Amino acid sequence: MSWKKIVLVLTVLLAVALALYFGRGSGDRSKVARAPAAVPVEVAVATRGDVELSLKLVGRVEAWSTVSLRARVSGQLQSLSFTPGAFVRKGSVLVQLDPRLLQAQLDQARGNVARGQALLQKAQADQRRYADMLARGFVSKADYDLYQANLAVARATLQSDRAGQELAQTQLDYARIVAPFDGIAGAPLVWPGAQISADDTDLVVLNQVEPVRVAFNIPEDSLPAVRAALADGAVGVQVVVAGDHAAPLTGTLEFIDNAVDATTGTIVLKARFDNAEHRLTPGQFVQVSLPTTRLADVVSVPVQALQSSSSGSFVFVLGADGKVQQRYVTTGPISAGRSVIDKGLTAGEQVVIEGQMLLIDGSAASVKQALP
C-alpha cells in the first residue's frame, strides 16, 4: 500500500473519531439543558383565623375647638406674649392691652367705695343717736324717719359704688387676653400699637389639638355594617399620616351624621384621637381605616400570591418534593394586604409570593425566604 493511501485511511479514521466524540458531547450538553435548575422563590404560609374587613378612606383632621380671640374692651395693643405656631397652656396671657386708662377708672371706683363707706358710717351714727333721742322724746318721729332714710340711701350708694368697683376691676382684667384652653396659637392678626375695638377686632386664632377629630365620608351602603359594629361596642379607627413612618394612630368612632348627602350618596363620620404627640394637625389629610365586619375562622394568604388567568385566580403551592402545583382558588374579601380564600387551599400550605413569572405547573423551586 502506497503512503498516499495510508494517509487517506488515517484521515478518514480521524474524522470518524472526531465526529463520534463531538456528537456524544453535544448529546450530553442537551441532556443538561433538559434538566433546568430550581427557580428561587419566596413563599408564605396560608393561615386560618379571624379577618377584620375595613374601609380604606381619606379623612381630614379637625381641631377639637377653634376660637378667634377678641378683646372685650377697647384700647391700644401693648404686647403679644405668645410665639406664633407654638403650644400655649390654658390661662396663659396671650395679649396685653394698655391698662392705664382702665387702672385709673378702677382707682376712681375704689375712691367712691371709700367715700360710700364713710357716709354709711355717719348715717349709722346719726340713726343710732336719733333713735335714742326719739326714745326720750327729744325729737319727733318725722325727724327720726329722715335719718332712717339717710341710712338706707347710704347703704344703697355704697352697694352701687362696690358694683362700679367690680365693673372697673373686670374691665381691667379684660385688658389681659388669656388662652381659654390648651392649644396651638396661629399667626397674630394685629400687632402692638394697633387700636383694638371691643368684641370686634380679631387678635389670634387658637386651635385645640388635644384631642382632635378626623372627619371622613363612607358610602351609604356601608352604614348598616358600621352601625352593626357599633352595636357590639366601641369601634376603633386607625389613621396613617403621609410621610409619617411611625405606627398608625388609633382613635374611636364617636359621631355619625344625621343625614346622607343626596348629591354624593355618602355620610359623614368622625373619630376622636387623643393626639398627645401632636402628630395630627388640623386641616391635614390622612388615610383612614374603618373596620366594618369580622370574618371568623377563614383561610387567608398575602395578596401577592394571587395570579390571574382566563380560567380564574390561581396560586402556586409548593409541595414537600420541592415542586410547585398551579392550583385554582375561589377568593373572598381583601383586608390588610391579605385575601380570604373560600375554596382551594388549606391552612399550613405554602404559596409562592415572589418568582411566579418563572414558574409553570410542576416546576422545581428553591425557597429564598419564608414569610408568615
C-alpha positions as CSV (number, residue, x, y, z in Angstrom):
1,M,0.0,0.0,0.0
2,S,1.3,3.4,-1.0
3,W,1.9,6.1,1.5
4,K,-0.9,8.2,-0.1
5,K,-3.5,5.5,0.7
6,I,-2.2,5.2,4.2
7,V,-2.6,8.9,4.8
8,L,-6.1,8.9,3.3
9,V,-7.1,6.0,5.6
10,L,-5.7,7.7,8.7
11,T,-7.5,10.9,7.7
12,V,-10.9,9.1,7.4
13,L,-10.4,7.3,10.7
14,L,-9.5,10.6,12.5
15,A,-12.6,12.3,11.0
16,V,-14.9,9.5,12.2
17,A,-13.3,9.6,15.7
18,L,-13.8,13.4,16.0
19,A,-17.4,13.0,14.8
20,L,-18.2,10.4,17.4
21,Y,-16.5,12.5,20.2
22,F,-18.3,15.8,19.4
23,G,-21.6,14.0,18.8
24,R,-21.5,12.3,22.2
25,G,-20.5,15.7,23.9
26,S,-23.4,17.5,22.2
27,G,-25.8,14.8,23.4
28,D,-24.6,15.2,27.0
29,R,-25.0,19.0,26.8
30,S,-28.5,18.7,25.5
31,K,-29.3,16.4,28.4
32,V,-28.0,19.0,30.9
33,A,-30.1,21.7,29.2
34,R,-33.2,19.5,29.5
35,A,-32.7,19.5,33.3
36,P,-33.3,23.1,34.4
37,A,-32.2,24.4,37.8
38,A,-34.8,25.1,40.6
39,V,-36.4,28.6,40.4
40,P,-35.7,30.7,43.5
41,V,-38.9,31.9,45.1
42,E,-40.3,33.4,48.2
43,V,-43.2,31.7,50.0
44,A,-45.8,32.4,52.7
45,V,-48.0,30.2,54.7
46,A,-51.8,30.1,54.3
47,T,-53.2,30.8,57.8
48,R,-56.6,30.2,59.4
49,G,-58.1,32.8,61.7
50,D,-60.3,35.8,62.1
51,V,-60.1,38.6,59.4
52,E,-61.2,42.1,60.1
53,L,-62.8,43.7,57.0
54,S,-62.3,47.5,56.8
55,L,-63.0,50.5,54.6
56,K,-60.0,52.5,53.3
57,L,-60.9,56.2,53.1
58,V,-59.4,59.6,53.0
59,G,-60.1,61.8,56.1
60,R,-59.3,65.3,57.2
61,V,-58.2,66.4,60.7
62,E,-60.3,68.9,62.6
63,A,-59.4,70.8,65.7
64,W,-61.5,69.8,68.7
65,S,-62.4,73.5,69.0
66,T,-61.3,76.7,67.3
67,V,-61.7,80.3,68.6
68,S,-60.8,83.7,67.2
69,L,-59.8,85.7,70.3
70,R,-61.1,89.2,70.6
71,A,-60.8,91.8,73.4
72,R,-63.8,92.6,75.4
73,V,-62.7,96.2,76.0
74,S,-61.3,98.8,73.6
75,G,-57.7,100.0,73.9
76,Q,-54.3,100.1,72.3
77,L,-52.5,96.8,71.9
78,Q,-49.5,96.9,74.2
79,S,-47.8,93.5,73.7
80,L,-48.1,90.0,72.4
81,S,-47.0,87.2,74.8
82,F,-47.0,84.1,72.6
83,T,-44.9,82.5,69.9
84,P,-46.9,82.0,66.6
85,G,-47.4,78.3,66.0
86,A,-46.4,77.3,69.5
87,F,-48.4,75.3,72.1
88,V,-49.9,77.5,74.8
89,R,-51.5,76.5,78.1
90,K,-54.9,77.4,79.4
91,G,-54.8,80.6,81.3
92,S,-51.5,81.9,79.9
93,V,-51.5,85.5,78.8
94,L,-51.5,85.9,75.0
95,V,-52.3,89.6,74.5
96,Q,-52.0,92.7,76.8
97,L,-53.8,96.0,76.1
98,D,-52.6,99.3,77.6
99,P,-54.1,99.2,81.1
100,R,-53.5,102.7,82.3
101,L,-56.9,104.2,81.5
102,L,-58.7,101.2,82.9
103,Q,-56.5,101.3,86.0
104,A,-57.4,104.9,86.6
105,Q,-61.1,104.0,86.3
106,L,-60.6,101.3,88.9
107,D,-58.8,103.7,91.2
108,Q,-61.7,106.2,90.9
109,A,-64.2,103.4,91.7
110,R,-62.2,102.4,94.8
111,G,-62.4,106.0,95.9
112,N,-66.1,106.1,95.5
113,V,-66.4,102.9,97.6
114,A,-64.3,104.5,100.4
115,R,-66.5,107.6,100.4
116,G,-69.6,105.5,100.5
117,Q,-68.3,103.6,103.4
118,A,-67.6,106.8,105.3
119,L,-71.1,108.2,104.5
120,L,-72.6,104.9,105.7
121,Q,-70.8,105.0,109.0
122,K,-72.0,108.6,109.5
123,A,-75.6,107.7,108.6
124,Q,-75.4,104.7,111.0
125,A,-74.2,107.0,113.8
126,D,-76.9,109.6,113.1
127,Q,-79.6,106.9,113.1
128,R,-78.5,105.5,116.5
129,R,-78.3,108.9,118.1
130,Y,-81.7,110.0,116.9
131,A,-83.2,106.6,117.8
132,D,-82.1,107.3,121.4
133,M,-83.4,110.9,121.3
134,L,-86.7,109.6,119.9
135,A,-87.0,107.1,122.8
136,R,-86.5,110.0,125.3
137,G,-89.0,112.3,123.4
138,F,-86.4,114.9,122.5
139,V,-87.2,114.7,118.7
140,S,-90.2,114.0,116.6
141,K,-90.9,110.8,114.7
142,A,-90.6,112.8,111.5
143,D,-87.0,113.8,112.3
144,Y,-86.1,110.3,113.1
145,D,-87.6,109.0,109.9
146,L,-85.4,111.4,107.9
147,Y,-82.2,110.0,109.4
148,Q,-83.5,106.4,108.9
149,A,-84.0,107.2,105.3
150,N,-80.5,108.7,105.0
151,L,-79.1,105.4,106.4
152,A,-80.9,103.5,103.7
153,V,-79.6,105.8,101.0
154,A,-76.0,105.5,102.3
155,R,-76.3,101.7,102.1
156,A,-77.6,101.8,98.6
157,T,-75.0,104.2,97.5
158,L,-72.2,102.0,98.9
159,Q,-73.7,99.0,97.1
160,S,-73.7,100.9,93.8
161,D,-70.1,102.1,94.4
162,R,-69.0,98.5,95.0
163,A,-70.6,97.3,91.8
164,G,-68.8,100.1,90.0
165,Q,-65.5,99.0,91.5
166,E,-66.2,95.4,90.5
167,L,-67.0,96.5,86.9
168,A,-63.8,98.6,86.7
169,Q,-61.8,95.6,88.0
170,T,-63.4,93.3,85.4
171,Q,-62.7,95.8,82.7
172,L,-59.1,96.0,83.8
173,D,-58.9,92.2,83.8
174,Y,-60.2,92.1,80.2
175,A,-57.1,94.0,79.1
176,R,-55.2,90.7,79.6
177,I,-56.4,88.2,77.0
178,V,-55.7,84.6,78.1
179,A,-55.9,81.2,76.5
180,P,-59.3,79.6,77.1
181,F,-57.8,76.1,76.6
182,D,-54.6,74.3,75.8
183,G,-53.9,74.7,72.1
184,I,-51.8,75.9,69.2
185,A,-51.7,79.7,68.6
186,G,-51.8,80.9,65.0
187,A,-50.1,84.0,63.5
188,P,-51.0,87.4,65.1
189,L,-53.8,89.2,63.2
190,V,-52.8,92.6,64.8
191,W,-49.6,94.0,66.1
192,P,-48.5,96.2,69.1
193,G,-49.6,99.8,68.7
194,A,-52.9,98.9,66.9
195,Q,-56.2,100.3,68.2
196,I,-58.4,97.4,69.3
197,S,-62.2,97.7,69.3
198,A,-64.1,95.7,71.9
199,D,-65.7,92.5,70.6
200,D,-64.8,93.4,67.0
201,T,-61.0,93.1,66.3
202,D,-59.7,89.5,65.8
203,L,-56.4,89.1,67.6
204,V,-55.3,85.5,67.0
205,V,-56.9,82.1,66.2
206,L,-56.4,79.3,68.7
207,N,-56.9,75.6,67.9
208,Q,-57.4,72.9,70.5
209,V,-55.4,69.9,69.3
210,E,-55.6,67.6,72.3
211,P,-57.8,65.8,71.4
212,V,-58.7,66.2,67.7
213,R,-61.3,64.7,65.4
214,V,-60.9,63.1,62.0
215,A,-63.8,63.5,59.6
216,F,-64.4,61.2,56.7
217,N,-67.2,60.1,54.4
218,I,-68.4,56.5,53.8
219,P,-70.8,55.2,51.1
220,E,-74.4,54.9,52.4
221,D,-74.4,51.1,51.7
222,S,-71.6,50.7,54.3
223,L,-73.6,52.4,57.0
224,P,-75.5,49.2,58.2
225,A,-72.2,47.4,58.7
226,V,-70.8,50.3,60.8
227,R,-74.0,50.5,62.9
228,A,-73.8,46.7,63.5
229,A,-70.2,47.1,64.6
230,L,-71.1,49.9,67.0
231,A,-73.9,47.7,68.5
232,D,-71.1,45.3,69.7
233,G,-69.1,48.1,71.4
234,A,-66.7,50.9,70.6
235,V,-65.3,50.9,67.0
236,G,-61.6,51.6,66.7
237,V,-60.4,53.7,63.8
238,Q,-56.8,53.9,62.5
239,V,-55.2,56.7,60.5
240,V,-51.9,56.9,58.7
241,V,-50.2,60.3,58.1
242,A,-48.5,60.7,54.7
243,G,-44.7,60.7,55.3
244,D,-45.0,59.6,58.9
245,H,-43.3,56.2,59.2
246,A,-44.4,55.6,62.8
247,A,-47.2,53.2,63.8
248,P,-50.7,54.2,62.8
249,L,-52.7,56.2,65.2
250,T,-55.8,54.6,66.8
251,G,-58.9,56.5,67.8
252,T,-62.6,55.8,68.5
253,L,-65.6,56.4,66.3
254,E,-67.8,58.9,68.1
255,F,-70.1,60.6,65.5
256,I,-72.4,59.6,62.6
257,D,-74.1,62.4,60.9
258,N,-77.9,62.5,60.9
259,A,-78.4,62.6,57.1
260,V,-76.9,61.1,53.9
261,D,-75.7,63.7,51.4
262,A,-78.1,63.2,48.5
263,T,-75.6,64.5,45.9
264,T,-72.8,62.1,46.8
265,G,-74.6,59.2,48.5
266,T,-72.2,59.4,51.4
267,I,-72.5,60.2,55.1
268,V,-70.0,62.0,57.4
269,L,-68.4,60.1,60.3
270,K,-65.9,61.5,62.9
271,A,-63.4,59.7,65.1
272,R,-61.8,61.1,68.2
273,F,-58.0,60.9,68.7
274,D,-56.1,61.9,71.8
275,N,-53.2,63.3,69.8
276,A,-50.9,63.6,72.8
277,E,-47.8,63.6,70.5
278,H,-49.4,66.2,68.1
279,R,-48.9,64.0,65.1
280,L,-52.2,65.2,63.7
281,T,-52.6,68.8,62.6
282,P,-56.0,70.5,61.8
283,G,-56.7,70.6,58.1
284,Q,-54.3,67.7,57.4
285,F,-55.4,64.8,55.0
286,V,-54.9,61.3,56.4
287,Q,-55.6,57.7,55.3
288,V,-58.4,56.2,57.4
289,S,-59.1,52.5,58.1
290,L,-62.5,51.8,59.4
291,P,-63.3,48.2,60.4
292,T,-66.8,47.0,59.4
293,T,-67.1,43.2,59.7
294,R,-65.2,40.3,61.3
295,L,-64.9,37.1,59.3
296,A,-64.3,34.2,61.7
297,D,-62.1,31.2,61.1
298,V,-61.2,31.7,57.5
299,V,-58.1,30.9,55.4
300,S,-56.1,33.8,54.0
301,V,-52.9,34.4,52.1
302,P,-51.0,37.5,51.1
303,V,-52.5,39.2,48.0
304,Q,-49.1,38.9,46.2
305,A,-49.7,35.1,46.0
306,L,-52.7,35.5,43.7
307,Q,-52.3,35.2,39.9
308,S,-55.0,35.6,37.2
309,S,-55.7,33.7,34.0
310,S,-58.7,33.3,31.7
311,S,-59.8,30.4,33.9
312,G,-59.8,32.4,37.1
313,S,-57.5,33.1,40.0
314,F,-54.8,30.7,41.0
315,V,-51.8,30.3,43.3
316,F,-48.6,28.2,43.1
317,V,-48.5,25.8,46.0
318,L,-45.0,24.5,47.0
319,G,-45.1,20.8,47.8
320,A,-42.8,18.7,50.0
321,D,-41.0,17.4,46.9
322,G,-39.8,20.9,46.1
323,K,-42.1,21.3,43.1
324,V,-45.0,23.7,42.6
325,Q,-48.5,23.0,41.8
326,Q,-50.7,25.5,39.9
327,R,-54.0,25.5,41.9
328,Y,-57.1,27.5,41.1
329,V,-58.8,29.0,44.1
330,T,-62.0,30.9,45.0
331,T,-61.2,34.2,46.6
332,G,-63.1,36.4,49.1
333,P,-62.6,39.9,50.5
334,I,-59.2,41.5,50.9
335,S,-58.1,43.2,54.1
336,A,-54.8,44.4,55.5
337,G,-52.9,43.0,52.5
338,R,-54.4,39.5,52.8
339,S,-57.0,37.8,50.6
340,V,-59.6,35.4,52.0
341,I,-59.6,32.0,50.2
342,D,-63.0,30.5,50.2
343,K,-62.0,27.3,48.4
344,G,-58.9,25.6,47.1
345,L,-56.4,26.0,50.0
346,T,-56.0,24.6,53.5
347,A,-54.2,26.3,56.4
348,G,-50.5,25.5,56.6
349,E,-49.8,25.1,52.8
350,Q,-47.0,27.2,51.4
351,V,-47.8,29.5,48.5
352,V,-45.4,31.4,46.3
353,I,-45.5,35.2,46.7
354,E,-42.5,36.1,44.5
355,G,-41.0,34.5,41.5
356,Q,-44.2,33.3,39.9
357,M,-43.3,34.6,36.5
358,L,-40.7,31.9,36.0
359,L,-42.9,29.1,37.2
360,I,-45.2,26.6,35.4
361,D,-47.1,23.7,36.9
362,G,-44.6,21.2,38.1
363,S,-41.6,23.5,38.2
364,A,-38.9,22.8,40.8
365,A,-38.4,25.7,43.2
366,S,-36.0,26.6,45.9
367,V,-37.1,28.8,48.8
368,K,-35.2,32.1,49.3
369,Q,-37.3,33.3,52.2
370,A,-40.4,32.1,54.0
371,L,-42.9,34.6,55.3
372,P,-45.6,34.0,57.9
